[in-house]
């Protein structure tokens, strides 16, 4: 077992990162030996940009690389590769307790200037353990323009042993000035067989269930795991895939839109209640208000800030739930289009095969393309903060 085991179907990326970690280890060894080596020309650099479609494992690759950079395995002295997965450096990096590895993931719609300035300040510090100060930003595409400008200087002129690992869906989602200063690693969608194998091996899922989940999500590792292990997730997906058959009149379109939005809101509320209660109690305890005691004077501002952040997070959670539903709908119509052109590829939604065949026979390819464009237009409208119900109603009317 190594730090790379969870990086599914990315052999080329794994090889590149292993080579970089090996050069990084040699660099640290030379520095501690009193030399003044150069990173220029080696496989290692101070800033990386990981891109790939959803579910490809960009954040997983970044966290694995961070662990390999902190690896302190005795085998390294014998020529072994960094990233053993067992040493203290690897283990603490992967579980999130390493003092020199900061993982940034946001539950909000954006990452602002204030948070980025704090990261840049931390990035200037020397590594506590003497190796690398690693900043993993899993949602670099959510940086505001102002935050991106704050980050630019740190990426352009990093501290000697600071490494920035930025993750985004594509290079277009990162500011041009930042991506031009990063080494780019493009991940691909993992093969279905590889995803099914990891579900069986790591999560104990039955092979048939694992194969069906991997096929349904077309290689999206995280979604495949949720579908394979959570009955509620499977039920929600089945309800979404049943929508096309219900869009026969205006009333059916409006009801389907309302149900989609309500389901997303319910998911967001359930998740928010679980997180918010825990966060609120933890903050109250930290401020001295645990066990029913009144909060000390001057702490109301901290509680209000937490409440505001929780409200913004709920907005993103609802939008993410809607986006998952729209992704499933897109896959449904993509399969319809494939059948209309006589493709023999396996269907992403095997449980909806009959509905896909019926719609493929009852419509034309150009109609299917227009429906897929309507879904894309809905996603773009949601990105522009159009009211979710209005955006989804417009989409379902166009899908008739």
N, C-alpha and C positions, 0 to 999 in steps of 0.2 A: 504493500500500500504506500502510495506517495501523495504529495499535495496535488498532483495532476489527475487523480483518479476520477474526480467529479467533472472534469472537462471532457465532455462526450463528443466524439467524432471530430476532434480538432487536432489531429496529429501534427500538421504543419505548424500551427501556432504553438503547440507544446514544445516542439523542437526549437523554435526561435527563442522562446522564453527560457528554456533550459540553458541554451548557449549564452544568453544575456546574463542569467543568474550566475553561471560559471565565471564569466568575465568580471562580474560585479564582486564575486568572492575574491578573485585574484587581485582586484583593485584594492579592496579593503585590507587584504593581507600585505600588499606592498606598502600601503599608507602606514599601517601599524608597525611595519618594519623600518620606518624612517625614510622611505622613498617618496618621490613625487610623481606618481604615474599620471597618465592622461587617459580619459575615457574615449577621446576622439579616435575613431577608427576601430573601436571594439564593438561587440554586439550589444553593449550596455549603453543606455543613455538616461538622461534625467527626466524626460517627459514622454509618456506613451498615451496613445489614443486607441481604445478598443472599440470597434464598431461591429455590428452584426444585427440581423433581424431579431425580433423578440423571441426569447427562448433559446438563443444560440449559445449563451453562456459567457457574455462579455464580462459581467461582474464576477462570475466564478473564476474566469481566467485571471482577472486582476488580483483577486484575493489569493489565488494560488501562487501567482508571481510574487506577491508581497511576502508570503510565507517562505518561498524559496530564497528570497533575498535575506531573510533573517535566519536561515538554516544554520545550525551549529553542529551538525552531525560529525562525529569523529571520522567518518569515512571520507570527508572532504580532504583530509590530509593525505589520504591514500589515492586521491584522484577520482573519488566518487562525485556524483552529480548532486547539486543542491536541490532540496525539496524532498527530503527523506520521508516527511510526514510524521515522524516519531519524536524527534528531538524537541526540546523546550521551545526553541525559536519557531519551528513549524507549528507545533500544537497551539501555542498561545496566539499566534497570528490567525490561525483558522477559527479559533473559538472567540476571538475578539478581545483578548485581554493583554496583548503585547503592548508595551509602553510606547513603542516606536511605530505602530501601525494604526492609523486613523482612518476608519471607513465612514464615508459620508453618504447616507441615503436619505432622501427627503420624503415625507408624507404630504408635503404641500405642493402647490402648483409651480412654485419657482424657488430658486436659491438666491437670496438677496445679497446686497453689498455687506451688510453687517456680519453675516455668517462667513462670507468669503474672506473678509479682512481678518477674522479670527483664525481662519485656516492658514492664511499667508503668514500671520504672526508666528503660529506654531511651526510652520515650515522653515523658519529661520533658525530654529533651535538645533543644537547638535543632538545626534542620536543618544538616548540614554544608555543604550546597550552597546554603543560603540560601532554599530554596523551602518544601517540606513534608516533615515526618517522617511516613512512611506505614507503618502496621502492617497487613499483610494476614493475617488468621487464617482459613485455609481450612476448619478443622474446629471452628468455634465451638460446634457441638453436642456436642463431646466435653469441654467444660469441666466439671470437677467443680463441685459447689455452692460449695465453698470458693474455687476458682479464679474462679468467676463473681463472687463477692463482692469479691475482690481487684480484678478488672477493672472492676467497677461504678464505683468512685470515679474511675478514670482516664477512663472514658467520660462520666461525669457532669460532671467538671471537667477537660477536656483542656487541655494546653499550647496556647498561642496558634496554633501552626502544626503541630499533630499531627492526623493523620486515622486513624481506626480503620475498617477495612473487614472486617466479619465475614461469614462464609459459613455457612449452615446449610440443611438440606433444607426446613424450614418455620419459620414464626414460633414454633410450639409447641416447637421444639427449642432455642430460645434462652430464657434466663431472662427472665421478664416484666419485671423491673426494668431489664434491659439493653435489650431490644427496644423498650421505651417511650421510650428515649433515643436511638434510632437512626432514621434515615430509611430506610424499607423500600422495597426494589426487588424485585418478584416477577418471576422469569424463567419462561418457558413452555417446554414441550418443543418443540424445533425441528422444523419440517416435514421429512418424509422426503426430499423433493426437495432441500432446502437442505443436509442432511447429506451426501447422495450427491454433490452438487456440490462440496462442500469436500474430500471424499475424492479426487475426481478431480483437482481443481485443485491441492491442496496435497500430497497423498500419492502422486499418480500411479497411482491404482487404476483398473482398467478400469471403464468406466461400468456394465456389467451387474453386475459384482461389487460395486461401490459401492452400487448401487441395492438389491441383495439384502441387503447388510449393514445398510444404513440401515433397510430394511423389517423385518428380523429383530429389530432392537433398538428399533424404534419411536422413532427420533430420539435415542437415547443416543449422543452423539458419540464419547466415548472407547471404548465397547464396540464401536461400529460400526467404528472404525479397527482395533481388535485383531482382530475377526473377518475384516475384509477383508485384513489384511496378515500374519496369523499362522496357519499351518496347524494348529498344536497347539491353538490356541484354538477353531478350527472343529471339530476332532475332539472336544474336551471337551464343547462345546455339543451336538453330535450325540448323544453318549453320554447326556447328561442328557435330551434330548428323546425318547430311546428308552425311558426308564424306565417311563412309563405302560403300555406294552404288555407289560411284564415282570411287572407286579404281579398275577399270577393266583392265587398261593397264598402261604401264610405264608413258605415258604422263599425264594420270589422276592422278597418284600418285604424280608426280612432281608438277603439278598445285595445287593440294590440299595442299601439303606441303608449297608451296609459299604463298598461301592464308592464311594459319594458321599463318605463321610467320608475314606476312604483317598486318593481323588483330591485332595481339598482339602488333606490333610496333605502329600501329595507336592508339590503346587504350593508350599505354604508352605515346605517344606524346601528345594526348589530355589532359591527366591527368597532364603531366609535364608542359604544357603551362599554365594551370590554376594555378598550385601551384607555378611555377617558377616566373611568373610575380608578384604575390602577395608578395612572399618572397623577391624578388629583390627590389621592391618598399619600402617594410618595412625596409630593411637593408639600402637602400639609405637614407631614412628619418632619421633613427637612427644615421647614420654617418654624417648627416648635408647636404645631397645632394638632398633634396626634391625640388619639383616644378621646375625642370629643372636646378637647380644650379649645378655647378661642385663639384665633391667630393673633400674634403680637402686632403692635402698631407698625405701620410702614410696610406691611407685606401684601396689602391688597393689590398693589400694582403687579406683583409677580403672579398672583392668582388670575388677574384679568388678562395678563399676557398669555398665560397657559390656555385660558378659555378661548381667546381669539385664535390661537394657533390650532386648537382642536376644531374650531368651526371651519377654518381654511382647509384642514386635512379632510374633513367630512366631504367638502366639495370635491376634492381630488378623488377620494375613494368612490364617490358616486359616479364621477366621470370615467374612472377606470373600469368600473363594473359595466357601464354602458358600452365602453370601447370593446370589452371582451365579447359582449353580445353582438356587436356590429362585426367583429372579426369572424365569429361563427356564421353569421349571415352571409358574409362575403365568401367564405369557404363553401357554403351551400350552393350559391349561384355559380361559383367557379366550377363546381362539379356538374351543375346543370349544363354549363357551356361546354365542358369537356365531353359530355354525352352527346350534345348536339353536333359536335364535330367528329363523333365516332371514336373518341379516344377510349382505349382499353385500360387506362390507368385506374388503380384502385380508388374507390371513393373515400374521401376524408371522413364522411359521416355515414358509416355502414348502416346504422339504425334508421337513417333517412333515405336509404337507397330507393325504396318504392316511390316516395314523394319526389325525389330527384328525377327518376325515370318519367313519371307522369308529367311534370312541368317541362322537361326537355322535349317530350312529344307534343305538348300543347302550345308551345311558344317557339319563337324564332331566335337565332343567336343575337341579332341586333337588339331584341327586347331584353335579353339577359344582360347584355353589355350596358344598356341604359339603367337597368336595375342596380348593377354593381356601381355605376357612376353615382346613382342616388345615395347609396350607402357611403361612398367616399365624400359626397357633398355634405352629408349629415355629420361625419367626423370632422370635417373642416369647419362646419358651423359651430360645433361644440368647442373646438379650439378657439373660436372667436368669441366665446362666452355667450352664444345665443342660448336662450332658455331651453333646457333639455326637452321639455314636452313639445315645444313648437318645432324644434329641429327633427325630432323623431316622428311627429305627425306628418311633416312634409315628406319625410322619407317613406313612411308606410303608404301614403297616398301614391307616391311615384312607383312603388313596387307592385301595384295592382296589375 
